[in-house]
């Protein structure tokens, strides 16, 4: 993206406008983060494209953020986000990682081959529900499947209100079914594992190759990772599409509300259990177990709910512990600085 576009086309809304003072509106340049690279951010304003070097003095920024820049194109401040996606950082690192911000709709892309996984879809739904962003499940590579409707039905069993669309990512006629969500000024994020077909979908919706695409490994139907940086792309319909690198390790943390929303059926059943702390194992009058025995709830769904709940609780507690340690460390540093100031003033007083 190299030409300038208007703020509404970039996704500017009253939510952001209300955060500005009159002075900021008149003197600052409003910019949106369009792409995130290792050492810099690509920004777009009404005047055109800018670049911002990532330094230690900047707050943690991500694609989709709105910033204010000075007349010299220096960072002024970050605007409050209307929504954000984050996860526990991959590996053993104890930290959270921002994925995207200020998203209107999230397309959760999964392919209808051997890589189709309801547990993974429930993970992404938890992220979307926690961010309070509308999720739409996109079943890609429908042309490679004799009966894609069977996959649609499996997903709608999770929640009959879920929007599910099966498409051939290479066919513009097929992908036009997504135009309903791709309206002018709307920002859509793509989530899905490597090889799910996100980049192919973006290229087709754009009408030209924005993202490199990779082939599928024949042994396990998994894709080769192709997207290497997060970026926003303007669509012919006027919406903005955000592609994210495939995330094979998506750990949940600090998303209890999203988890409860994703598994609302289990939580609703749990209200009818005899005991408020029912673990849904062998307790008497357990409504959840009765639903499973009656064929109204999949055992897999309960097992995944328990797994994700344990994971979310563990990661959330770990992150909370780190934050507490950081606060204590900050207090210690401030105390040492105060003592040094007092000592320095004492030395100056003695010398005078």
Secondary structure as a PSIPRED ss2 file (coil, helix, strand):
# PSIPRED VFORMAT (PSIPRED V4.0)

   1 X C   1.000  0.000  0.000
   2 X C   1.000  0.000  0.000
   3 X C   1.000  0.000  0.000
   4 X C   1.000  0.000  0.000
   5 X C   1.000  0.000  0.000
   6 X C   1.000  0.000  0.000
   7 X H   0.000  1.000  0.000
   8 X H   0.000  1.000  0.000
   9 X H   0.000  1.000  0.000
  10 X H   0.000  1.000  0.000
  11 X C   1.000  0.000  0.000
  12 X C   1.000  0.000  0.000
  13 X C   1.000  0.000  0.000
  14 X H   0.000  1.000  0.000
  15 X H   0.000  1.000  0.000
  16 X H   0.000  1.000  0.000
  17 X H   0.000  1.000  0.000
  18 X C   1.000  0.000  0.000
  19 X C   1.000  0.000  0.000
  20 X C   1.000  0.000  0.000
  21 X C   1.000  0.000  0.000
  22 X H   0.000  1.000  0.000
  23 X H   0.000  1.000  0.000
  24 X H   0.000  1.000  0.000
  25 X H   0.000  1.000  0.000
  26 X H   0.000  1.000  0.000
  27 X H   0.000  1.000  0.000
  28 X C   1.000  0.000  0.000
  29 X E   0.000  0.000  1.000
  30 X E   0.000  0.000  1.000
  31 X E   0.000  0.000  1.000
  32 X E   0.000  0.000  1.000
  33 X E   0.000  0.000  1.000
  34 X E   0.000  0.000  1.000
  35 X E   0.000  0.000  1.000
  36 X E   0.000  0.000  1.000
  37 X C   1.000  0.000  0.000
  38 X C   1.000  0.000  0.000
  39 X C   1.000  0.000  0.000
  40 X E   0.000  0.000  1.000
  41 X E   0.000  0.000  1.000
  42 X E   0.000  0.000  1.000
  43 X E   0.000  0.000  1.000
  44 X E   0.000  0.000  1.000
  45 X E   0.000  0.000  1.000
  46 X C   1.000  0.000  0.000
  47 X C   1.000  0.000  0.000
  48 X E   0.000  0.000  1.000
  49 X E   0.000  0.000  1.000
  50 X E   0.000  0.000  1.000
  51 X E   0.000  0.000  1.000
  52 X E   0.000  0.000  1.000
  53 X E   0.000  0.000  1.000
  54 X C   1.000  0.000  0.000
  55 X C   1.000  0.000  0.000
  56 X C   1.000  0.000  0.000
  57 X C   1.000  0.000  0.000
  58 X C   1.000  0.000  0.000
  59 X C   1.000  0.000  0.000
  60 X C   1.000  0.000  0.000
  61 X C   1.000  0.000  0.000
  62 X C   1.000  0.000  0.000
  63 X C   1.000  0.000  0.000
  64 X C   1.000  0.000  0.000
  65 X C   1.000  0.000  0.000
  66 X E   0.000  0.000  1.000
  67 X E   0.000  0.000  1.000
  68 X E   0.000  0.000  1.000
  69 X E   0.000  0.000  1.000
  70 X C   1.000  0.000  0.000
  71 X C   1.000  0.000  0.000
  72 X C   1.000  0.000  0.000
  73 X C   1.000  0.000  0.000
  74 X C   1.000  0.000  0.000
  75 X E   0.000  0.000  1.000
  76 X E   0.000  0.000  1.000
  77 X E   0.000  0.000  1.000
  78 X E   0.000  0.000  1.000
  79 X C   1.000  0.000  0.000
  80 X C   1.000  0.000  0.000
  81 X C   1.000  0.000  0.000
  82 X C   1.000  0.000  0.000
  83 X C   1.000  0.000  0.000
  84 X E   0.000  0.000  1.000
  85 X E   0.000  0.000  1.000
  86 X E   0.000  0.000  1.000
  87 X E   0.000  0.000  1.000
  88 X E   0.000  0.000  1.000
  89 X C   1.000  0.000  0.000
  90 X C   1.000  0.000  0.000
  91 X C   1.000  0.000  0.000
  92 X C   1.000  0.000  0.000
  93 X C   1.000  0.000  0.000
  94 X C   1.000  0.000  0.000
  95 X C   1.000  0.000  0.000
  96 X E   0.000  0.000  1.000
  97 X E   0.000  0.000  1.000
  98 X E   0.000  0.000  1.000
  99 X E   0.000  0.000  1.000
 100 X E   0.000  0.000  1.000
 101 X E   0.000  0.000  1.000
 102 X C   1.000  0.000  0.000
 103 X C   1.000  0.000  0.000
 104 X C   1.000  0.000  0.000
 105 X E   0.000  0.000  1.000
 106 X E   0.000  0.000  1.000
 107 X E   0.000  0.000  1.000
 108 X E   0.000  0.000  1.000
 109 X E   0.000  0.000  1.000
 110 X E   0.000  0.000  1.000
 111 X E   0.000  0.000  1.000
 112 X C   1.000  0.000  0.000
 113 X C   1.000  0.000  0.000
 114 X C   1.000  0.000  0.000
 115 X C   1.000  0.000  0.000
 116 X C   1.000  0.000  0.000
 117 X C   1.000  0.000  0.000
 118 X H   0.000  1.000  0.000
 119 X H   0.000  1.000  0.000
 120 X H   0.000  1.000  0.000
 121 X H   0.000  1.000  0.000
 122 X H   0.000  1.000  0.000
 123 X H   0.000  1.000  0.000
 124 X H   0.000  1.000  0.000
 125 X H   0.000  1.000  0.000
 126 X H   0.000  1.000  0.000
 127 X H   0.000  1.000  0.000
 128 X H   0.000  1.000  0.000
 129 X H   0.000  1.000  0.000
 130 X H   0.000  1.000  0.000
 131 X C   1.000  0.000  0.000
 132 X C   1.000  0.000  0.000
 133 X C   1.000  0.000  0.000
 134 X E   0.000  0.000  1.000
 135 X E   0.000  0.000  1.000
 136 X E   0.000  0.000  1.000
 137 X E   0.000  0.000  1.000
 138 X E   0.000  0.000  1.000
 139 X E   0.000  0.000  1.000
 140 X E   0.000  0.000  1.000
 141 X C   1.000  0.000  0.000
 142 X H   0.000  1.000  0.000
 143 X H   0.000  1.000  0.000
 144 X H   0.000  1.000  0.000
 145 X C   1.000  0.000  0.000
 146 X C   1.000  0.000  0.000
 147 X C   1.000  0.000  0.000
 148 X C   1.000  0.000  0.000
 149 X H   0.000  1.000  0.000
 150 X H   0.000  1.000  0.000
 151 X H   0.000  1.000  0.000
 152 X H   0.000  1.000  0.000
 153 X H   0.000  1.000  0.000
 154 X H   0.000  1.000  0.000
 155 X H   0.000  1.000  0.000
 156 X H   0.000  1.000  0.000
 157 X C   1.000  0.000  0.000
 158 X C   1.000  0.000  0.000
 159 X C   1.000  0.000  0.000
 160 X C   1.000  0.000  0.000
 161 X C   1.000  0.000  0.000
 162 X C   1.000  0.000  0.000
 163 X E   0.000  0.000  1.000
 164 X E   0.000  0.000  1.000
 165 X E   0.000  0.000  1.000
 166 X E   0.000  0.000  1.000
 167 X C   1.000  0.000  0.000
 168 X C   1.000  0.000  0.000
 169 X C   1.000  0.000  0.000
 170 X C   1.000  0.000  0.000
 171 X C   1.000  0.000  0.000
 172 X H   0.000  1.000  0.000
 173 X H   0.000  1.000  0.000
 174 X H   0.000  1.000  0.000
 175 X H   0.000  1.000  0.000
 176 X H   0.000  1.000  0.000
 177 X H   0.000  1.000  0.000
 178 X H   0.000  1.000  0.000
 179 X C   1.000  0.000  0.000
 180 X C   1.000  0.000  0.000
 181 X C   1.000  0.000  0.000
 182 X C   1.000  0.000  0.000
 183 X C   1.000  0.000  0.000
 184 X C   1.000  0.000  0.000
 185 X C   1.000  0.000  0.000
 186 X C   1.000  0.000  0.000
 187 X E   0.000  0.000  1.000
 188 X E   0.000  0.000  1.000
 189 X E   0.000  0.000  1.000
 190 X E   0.000  0.000  1.000
 191 X E   0.000  0.000  1.000
 192 X C   1.000  0.000  0.000
 193 X C   1.000  0.000  0.000
 194 X C   1.000  0.000  0.000
 195 X C   1.000  0.000  0.000
 196 X C   1.000  0.000  0.000
 197 X C   1.000  0.000  0.000
 198 X H   0.000  1.000  0.000
 199 X H   0.000  1.000  0.000
 200 X H   0.000  1.000  0.000
 201 X H   0.000  1.000  0.000
 202 X H   0.000  1.000  0.000
 203 X H   0.000  1.000  0.000
 204 X H   0.000  1.000  0.000
 205 X H   0.000  1.000  0.000
 206 X H   0.000  1.000  0.000
 207 X C   1.000  0.000  0.000
 208 X C   1.000  0.000  0.000
 209 X C   1.000  0.000  0.000
 210 X C   1.000  0.000  0.000
 211 X C   1.000  0.000  0.000
 212 X C   1.000  0.000  0.000
 213 X C   1.000  0.000  0.000
 214 X C   1.000  0.000  0.000
 215 X C   1.000  0.000  0.000
 216 X E   0.000  0.000  1.000
 217 X C   1.000  0.000  0.000
 218 X C   1.000  0.000  0.000
 219 X C   1.000  0.000  0.000
 220 X C   1.000  0.000  0.000
 221 X C   1.000  0.000  0.000
 222 X C   1.000  0.000  0.000
 223 X E   0.000  0.000  1.000
 224 X C   1.000  0.000  0.000
 225 X C   1.000  0.000  0.000
 226 X C   1.000  0.000  0.000
 227 X C   1.000  0.000  0.000
 228 X C   1.000  0.000  0.000
 229 X C   1.000  0.000  0.000
 230 X E   0.000  0.000  1.000
 231 X E   0.000  0.000  1.000
 232 X E   0.000  0.000  1.000
 233 X E   0.000  0.000  1.000
 234 X E   0.000  0.000  1.000
 235 X C   1.000  0.000  0.000
 236 X C   1.000  0.000  0.000
 237 X C   1.000  0.000  0.000
 238 X C   1.000  0.000  0.000
 239 X C   1.000  0.000  0.000
 240 X E   0.000  0.000  1.000
 241 X E   0.000  0.000  1.000
 242 X E   0.000  0.000  1.000
 243 X E   0.000  0.000  1.000
 244 X C   1.000  0.000  0.000
 245 X C   1.000  0.000  0.000
 246 X C   1.000  0.000  0.000
 247 X C   1.000  0.000  0.000
 248 X C   1.000  0.000  0.000
 249 X C   1.000  0.000  0.000
 250 X C   1.000  0.000  0.000
 251 X E   0.000  0.000  1.000
 252 X C   1.000  0.000  0.000
 253 X C   1.000  0.000  0.000
 254 X C   1.000  0.000  0.000
 255 X C   1.000  0.000  0.000
 256 X H   0.000  1.000  0.000
 257 X H   0.000  1.000  0.000
 258 X H   0.000  1.000  0.000
 259 X H   0.000  1.000  0.000
 260 X H   0.000  1.000  0.000
 261 X H   0.000  1.000  0.000
 262 X H   0.000  1.000  0.000
 263 X C   1.000  0.000  0.000
 264 X H   0.000  1.000  0.000
 265 X H   0.000  1.000  0.000
 266 X H   0.000  1.000  0.000
 267 X H   0.000  1.000  0.000
 268 X H   0.000  1.000  0.000
 269 X H   0.000  1.000  0.000
 270 X H   0.000  1.000  0.000
 271 X C   1.000  0.000  0.000
 272 X C   1.000  0.000  0.000
 273 X C   1.000  0.000  0.000
 274 X C   1.000  0.000  0.000
 275 X C   1.000  0.000  0.000
 276 X C   1.000  0.000  0.000
 277 X C   1.000  0.000  0.000
 278 X C   1.000  0.000  0.000
 279 X C   1.000  0.000  0.000
 280 X C   1.000  0.000  0.000
 281 X C   1.000  0.000  0.000
 282 X C   1.000  0.000  0.000
 283 X C   1.000  0.000  0.000
 284 X C   1.000  0.000  0.000
 285 X C   1.000  0.000  0.000
 286 X C   1.000  0.000  0.000
 287 X H   0.000  1.000  0.000
 288 X H   0.000  1.000  0.000
 289 X H   0.000  1.000  0.000
 290 X H   0.000  1.000  0.000
 291 X H   0.000  1.000  0.000
 292 X H   0.000  1.000  0.000
 293 X H   0.000  1.000  0.000
 294 X C   1.000  0.000  0.000
 295 X C   1.000  0.000  0.000
 296 X C   1.000  0.000  0.000
 297 X C   1.000  0.000  0.000
 298 X C   1.000  0.000  0.000
 299 X H   0.000  1.000  0.000
 300 X H   0.000  1.000  0.000
 301 X H   0.000  1.000  0.000
 302 X H   0.000  1.000  0.000
 303 X H   0.000  1.000  0.000
 304 X H   0.000  1.000  0.000
 305 X H   0.000  1.000  0.000
 306 X H   0.000  1.000  0.000
 307 X H   0.000  1.000  0.000
 308 X H   0.000  1.000  0.000
 309 X H   0.000  1.000  0.000
 310 X H   0.000  1.000  0.000
 311 X H   0.000  1.000  0.000
 312 X H   0.000  1.000  0.000
 313 X H   0.000  1.000  0.000
 314 X H   0.000  1.000  0.000
 315 X H   0.000  1.000  0.000
 316 X H   0.000  1.000  0.000
 317 X H   0.000  1.000  0.000
 318 X H   0.000  1.000  0.000
 319 X H   0.000  1.000  0.000
 320 X H   0.000  1.000  0.000
 321 X H   0.000  1.000  0.000
 322 X H   0.000  1.000  0.000
 323 X H   0.000  1.000  0.000
 324 X H   0.000  1.000  0.000
 325 X H   0.000  1.000  0.000
 326 X H   0.000  1.000  0.000
 327 X H   0.000  1.000  0.000
 328 X H   0.000  1.000  0.000
 329 X H   0.000  1.000  0.000
 330 X H   0.000  1.000  0.000
 331 X H   0.000  1.000  0.000
 332 X H   0.000  1.000  0.000
 333 X H   0.000  1.000  0.000
 334 X H   0.000  1.000  0.000
 335 X H   0.000  1.000  0.000
 336 X H   0.000  1.000  0.000
 337 X H   0.000  1.000  0.000
 338 X H   0.000  1.000  0.000
 339 X H   0.000  1.000  0.000
 340 X H   0.000  1.000  0.000
 341 X H   0.000  1.000  0.000
 342 X H   0.000  1.000  0.000
 343 X H   0.000  1.000  0.000
 344 X H   0.000  1.000  0.000
 345 X H   0.000  1.000  0.000
 346 X H   0.000  1.000  0.000
 347 X H   0.000  1.000  0.000
 348 X H   0.000  1.000  0.000
 349 X H   0.000  1.000  0.000
 350 X H   0.000  1.000  0.000
 351 X H   0.000  1.000  0.000
 352 X C   1.000  0.000  0.000
